[in-house]
Amino acid sequence: MPRKNTMSRAANGNGSIRKKTQIKNGKTYTWWEGRITTERDPGTGKQIQRSVSGKTQKEVAQKLREISVEIDKRTYLAPTKLTVKDWLDTWVKEYLEDIKPSTKYLYTRNMEMYIIPNLGSVKLDALTSPMVQALYNRLHKPDKKDVKPLSAKTIRSLHGVLHKALQQAVLNGYIRVNPTDACKPPRVVKKEIQPLDETQVSEFLKAIQGHPHEYLYKITLFSGMREGEVLGLTWDCVDLEHGTLLIKQQLRREQQKGGKYYFSPPKNNKSRVLSLAPSVVQLFRLQKIRRLLPA
């Protein structure tokens, strides 16, 4: 498969262009290739060059001019060899050390299940907004009837993870813009909360009467605390004398199989103090008698 190269004149000082020819299986293929120096190696001083190709000399000359302008403006980014999967793996390993284990697990799970199988092989600097948007649309409304669609909430979660990862790639200089900035994940329609009515509350109280956790259920019902907050309560958070309750942590469990229980900050990482009704204070007193909460 002999090749033939024909050197052309420099394209207005923006690099060199040559015509290339290759014969393969009896057919002749011709294209144009241009090369331009983008920088010098700080260690050796040798030129670092970028090559581009195209069907015509004019097309290649235009590409070289665009690169030359970016170099002059100091906005040029060298093409990265990283794929989307390569960068996501690096991002998880190097940039997620300070988040909750449960959050890190969810990030990793979402990427492994939905992002990497669909976009992982794409070159990082070749990823575009339409490609990401098409993935969101396909996951929300699958083409195949036997594929379960993802909820709008799940897709917005995917969007949040991918946006954070790609924003770090922008900061690192791997890509110029974040392709997810222009994407529009589906809107989440929040369901209206239906609190228990008087009849349901009465039936609930009758059902838990005599249960080992009766007082905990009642405390939860009348204080409005979340499940994890109730399970994360310790007696040092309860001030029976002043009738106040400090919500400073919640009990969580790692979501992977066999995951361990651990304490984490409350939602939004903000502690809060609740003023308790006398009846709820009395429930805490009764619960303390039973010694079901850690002392």
Secondary structure, 3 states (H helix, E strand, C coil): CCEEEEECCCCCCCCEEEEEEEEECCEEEEEEEEEEEEEECCCCCCEEEEEEEECCHHHHHHHHHHHHHHHHHCCCCCCCCCEHHHHHHHHHHHHCCCCCHHHHHHHHHHHHHHHHHHHCCCEHHHCCHHHHHHHHHHHHCCCCCCCCCCCHHHHHHHHHHHHHHHHHHHHCCCCCCCHHHHCCCCCCCCCCCCCCCHHHHHHHHHHHCCCCCHHHHHHHHHHCCCHHHHHCCCHHHEECCCCEEEECCEEEECCCCCCCEEEECCHHHCCEEEECCHHHHHHHHHHHHHCCCCC
